[in-house]
Amino acid sequence: MNEWLGLIGALAGTAIGGFVTYKVANQRHSFERAVEKERRLITACESIHELLSAIASQASTLNMGVLGDLGYSSPLKGDILKEKVQLDRLRMFVDFYTPSLSIDVKAISDQFAIVSRAVAEVLLEKNRNDEWKSKTVESAVFASLEITKLAQAAQERLGQIVQTSLAKG
C-alpha cells in the first residue's frame, strides 16, 4: 500500500506542477499579447498623427498653388506635391485602430476633395474670369483651413485615445 501512496503522490505532484507551469505560461502569454497590442496601437496612432499632419500640409501646398496661379500669375504645376496623398492609408489605420476618428477623417477627405477640385479647375479652365477666380480661391482657402482645423482636432482626440489606453495598461 505504501508503494501505491508513493506512486499516487508522485503523480499528483507531477500533475500539480504541470498545472502550475501551464497557468504561469498562460498568464505570461496573455501579458505579452497585451503588451504587443498596446505597442501596435501606439505605433498606429503615431502613423495616424503623422498622416494627419502630412495631409494638412499637402492641402496647404495645393491651396498655395491655386493662390499663386490665380493671384500672382505663377502657373500651378501638376507635380506640386512631392509625395502621394495618403488618405486611403489614413482611413485604413483609423478603421483598424481608432474608429472613433472615422467621422473626422471623412470630413478631411471631403474638404480635400474641394481643394483637389480647385486644383483641377485651375489646371484645366481656359475661361478665367474674375468671378470664377474668386470662387475658386475662396473654396480652396476655406477647405484648406478647414482641413487644418480638422486635422488638429483629430490629433488632439488621438492623444486622448492613447493616454486613455496607456492609463488602462
C-alpha atoms as one frame of an Amber mdcrd trajectory, in Angstrom:
protein
   0.000   0.000   0.000   2.859   2.398   0.785   4.140   1.834  -2.729   0.815
   2.991  -4.123   0.821   6.058  -1.908   4.284   6.975  -3.166   3.192   6.497
  -6.784  -0.019   8.478  -6.267   1.960  11.248  -4.522   4.446  11.408  -7.393
   1.656  11.505  -9.976  -0.233  14.151  -8.000   2.934  16.211  -7.624   3.601
  15.962 -11.360   0.020  16.935 -12.188   0.071  19.901  -9.815   3.472  21.008
 -11.135   2.228  20.719 -14.716  -0.898  22.702 -13.904   1.091  25.473 -12.184
   3.532  25.612 -15.124   0.599  25.824 -17.549  -1.078  28.654 -15.595   2.150
  30.661 -15.294   2.905  30.241 -19.029  -0.662  31.182 -19.925  -0.535  34.336
 -17.772   2.808  35.294 -19.286   1.471  34.761 -22.789  -1.595  36.911 -22.001
   0.649  39.656 -20.634   2.876  39.531 -23.738  -0.192  39.716 -26.019  -1.477
  42.766 -24.130   1.923  44.479 -24.355   2.142  43.734 -28.092  -1.398  45.017
 -28.664  -0.574  48.248 -26.833   2.662  48.642 -28.816   0.804  48.176 -32.127
  -1.843  50.715 -31.077   0.780  53.313 -30.175   2.682  52.731 -33.429  -0.549
  53.035 -35.434  -1.531  56.210 -33.572   1.878  57.719 -34.311   1.317  56.937
 -38.002  -2.171  58.445 -37.898  -0.781  61.611 -36.293   1.920  61.904 -38.969
  -0.569  61.254 -41.786  -2.920  63.932 -40.466  -0.049  66.435 -40.441   1.110
  65.414 -43.908  -2.370  65.682 -45.418  -2.986  69.106 -43.855   0.382  70.251
 -45.197  -0.401  68.904 -48.651  -3.752  70.696 -48.672  -1.965  73.947 -47.767
   0.582  73.376 -50.534  -2.177  72.813 -53.086  -4.009  75.875 -51.806  -0.862
  77.989 -52.187  -0.517  76.670 -55.744  -4.062  77.796 -56.532  -3.423  81.204
 -54.960  -0.122  81.563 -56.791  -1.661  80.730 -60.140  -4.806  82.821 -59.843
  -3.494  85.691 -57.746   0.108  86.069 -58.834   0.228  84.515 -62.315   2.644
  81.833 -61.160   1.466  78.766 -63.089   0.327  75.831 -60.997   2.321  72.710
 -61.796   0.679  69.300 -61.804   3.531  67.841 -59.756   3.330  70.395 -56.949
   3.176  67.656 -54.302   6.374  65.731 -53.698   4.607  62.783 -52.059   1.432
  60.863 -52.721  -1.624  61.937 -50.712  -2.273  59.035 -48.351  -5.929  59.443
 -47.451  -6.589  55.731 -48.043  -3.792  54.749 -45.685  -5.135  57.178 -43.077
  -8.627  55.674 -43.432  -7.208  52.160 -43.032  -5.318  52.998 -39.829  -8.322
  54.812 -38.398 -10.711  51.978 -39.291  -8.402  49.382 -37.718  -7.174  51.197
 -34.617  -9.231  54.327 -33.838 -12.693  54.014 -35.408 -13.926  56.920 -33.276
 -11.944  59.225 -35.612 -13.719  57.975 -38.766 -16.054  60.980 -38.884 -13.078
  63.359 -38.683 -11.250  61.549 -41.477 -14.393  61.592 -43.635 -14.683  65.352
 -43.132 -10.987  65.805 -44.008 -11.478  63.707 -47.155 -14.486  65.787 -48.171
 -12.560  69.032 -47.718  -9.536  67.610 -49.548 -11.824  66.836 -52.473 -12.766
  70.535 -52.612  -9.108  71.584 -52.684  -8.358  68.939 -55.330 -11.268  70.121
 -57.448  -9.952  73.698 -57.263  -6.520  72.484 -58.410  -8.060  70.549 -61.300
 -10.120  73.560 -62.342  -7.060  75.819 -62.265  -5.149  73.350 -64.411  -7.984
  72.850 -66.907 -10.062  76.052 -67.001  -9.446  78.237 -70.026 -12.093  80.911
 -69.424 -10.781  82.545 -66.237 -12.972  85.494 -65.389 -12.751  87.354 -62.075
 -15.860  85.734 -60.619 -14.533  82.235 -61.379 -11.131  83.122 -59.880 -12.776
  84.483 -56.733 -14.964  81.385 -56.225 -12.077  79.014 -56.879  -9.708  80.787
 -54.496 -12.389  81.091 -51.828 -13.298  77.396 -51.955  -9.639  76.303 -51.868
  -8.732  78.627 -48.989 -11.707  77.712 -46.818 -11.304  73.982 -47.477  -7.587
  74.125 -46.697  -8.217  75.987 -43.441 -10.925  73.509 -42.506  -8.573  70.570
 -43.154  -6.001  72.128 -40.834  -8.614  72.613 -38.084 -10.000  69.103 -38.521
  -6.536  67.537 -38.502  -5.558  69.382 -35.330  -8.794  68.364 -33.602  -8.298
  64.743 -34.678  -4.723  64.819 -33.387  -5.931  66.080 -30.004  -8.554  63.333
 -29.800  -5.922  60.817 -30.884  -3.726  61.934 -27.997  -6.625  61.391 -25.611
  -7.182  57.900 -27.030  -3.537  56.992 -26.487  -3.487  58.459 -22.967  -6.631
  56.532 -22.053  -5.161  53.340 -23.450  -1.918  53.797 -21.533  -3.800  54.549
 -18.317  -5.651  51.223 -18.613  -2.400  49.280 -19.060
